[in-house]
Amino acid sequence: MTITDEITIIANQLANQGKKPTVALLKTKLKTPVPLPTLISILRNWTHDPKLITLTGETKKLVEKNQTLALNSPEIEMMITKAIATALEPIETELAELKALIISLKKI
């Protein structure tokens, strides 16, 4: 979703609540900081062409999935830790073999 889409959706949500979308209101609801001239420009275009933009079904599913994943972050951390340990296992084995080889070469 582009910043224009996000601003337009927020502006429409505010309008649907009976509030006038202002730069200040929009700025507080945005997920990422947006330069003021960009925000003003998009809001100006929205007021001249207030078409309703809503999240598509697919986007809604992705948002819900992300929220679920965010709630399950300890499980995600555990999965990542296990994946890293599994990936490091052959490297650690090879490192141990190389150390043993170096030690045996020093004895010669």
C-alpha positions as CSV (number, residue, x, y, z in Angstrom):
1,M,0.0,0.0,0.0
2,T,1.4,3.4,-1.0
3,I,1.5,6.4,1.4
4,T,-1.2,8.0,-0.8
5,D,-3.5,5.0,-0.3
6,E,-2.9,5.0,3.5
7,I,-3.6,8.8,3.7
8,T,-6.7,8.4,1.6
9,I,-8.1,5.5,3.6
10,I,-7.5,7.4,6.9
11,A,-9.1,10.5,5.5
12,N,-12.2,8.5,4.4
13,Q,-12.3,6.8,7.8
14,L,-12.3,10.2,9.5
15,A,-15.0,11.5,7.1
16,N,-17.1,8.5,7.8
17,Q,-16.8,9.2,11.5
18,G,-18.1,12.7,10.8
19,K,-14.7,14.4,11.4
20,K,-13.1,16.7,8.9
21,P,-9.7,15.2,7.9
22,T,-7.1,17.7,8.8
23,V,-3.3,17.6,8.4
24,A,-3.0,17.3,12.2
25,L,-5.5,14.4,12.5
26,L,-3.9,12.5,9.6
27,K,-0.4,13.0,10.9
28,T,-1.3,11.4,14.2
29,K,-2.9,8.4,12.5
30,L,-0.1,7.6,10.0
31,K,2.2,4.6,10.7
32,T,5.2,6.3,9.2
33,P,6.3,9.9,9.1
34,V,5.4,11.8,6.0
35,P,6.8,15.2,4.8
36,L,4.3,17.9,5.5
37,P,4.1,19.1,1.8
38,T,3.4,15.5,0.7
39,L,0.6,15.2,3.3
40,I,-0.9,18.5,2.3
41,S,-0.8,17.7,-1.4
42,I,-2.5,14.3,-0.9
43,L,-5.1,15.7,1.4
44,R,-5.8,18.6,-1.1
45,N,-6.3,16.0,-3.8
46,W,-8.5,13.9,-1.6
47,T,-10.8,16.8,-0.8
48,H,-11.3,17.5,-4.6
49,D,-11.8,13.8,-5.3
50,P,-13.1,12.0,-2.2
51,K,-13.3,8.5,-3.6
52,L,-13.7,5.8,-1.0
53,I,-10.7,3.4,-0.8
54,T,-11.0,0.4,1.4
55,L,-8.7,-2.5,2.0
56,T,-9.2,-5.4,-0.4
57,G,-10.1,-8.8,0.9
58,E,-6.6,-10.1,0.3
59,T,-5.0,-7.1,2.1
60,K,-7.4,-7.5,5.0
61,K,-6.3,-11.2,5.3
62,L,-2.6,-10.1,5.3
63,V,-3.3,-7.5,7.9
64,E,-5.0,-10.0,10.1
65,K,-2.2,-12.6,9.6
66,N,0.4,-9.9,10.5
67,Q,-1.5,-9.1,13.6
68,T,-1.7,-12.8,14.6
69,L,2.0,-13.2,13.9
70,A,2.8,-10.1,16.0
71,L,0.8,-11.6,18.9
72,N,2.7,-14.9,18.5
73,S,6.1,-13.2,18.5
74,P,7.6,-15.5,21.2
75,E,6.8,-18.5,19.0
76,I,8.4,-16.7,16.1
77,E,11.5,-16.0,18.1
78,M,11.7,-19.6,19.1
79,M,11.4,-20.8,15.5
80,I,14.1,-18.3,14.4
81,T,16.4,-19.5,17.2
82,K,15.9,-23.1,16.2
83,A,16.5,-22.3,12.5
84,I,19.7,-20.5,13.3
85,A,20.9,-23.3,15.5
86,T,20.2,-25.9,12.8
87,A,22.0,-23.7,10.2
88,L,25.0,-23.3,12.4
89,E,25.4,-26.9,13.4
90,P,27.4,-28.0,10.2
91,I,29.5,-24.9,10.4
92,E,30.4,-25.6,14.1
93,T,31.3,-29.2,13.2
94,E,33.5,-28.1,10.3
95,L,35.2,-25.5,12.6
96,A,35.9,-28.2,15.2
97,E,37.4,-30.4,12.5
98,L,39.6,-27.6,11.2
99,K,40.8,-26.8,14.7
100,A,41.7,-30.4,15.2
101,L,43.5,-30.5,11.9
102,I,45.5,-27.3,12.8
103,I,46.5,-28.8,16.1
104,S,47.7,-32.0,14.5
105,L,49.7,-30.0,11.9
106,K,51.4,-28.0,14.7
107,K,52.6,-31.3,16.2
108,I,54.4,-32.3,13.0
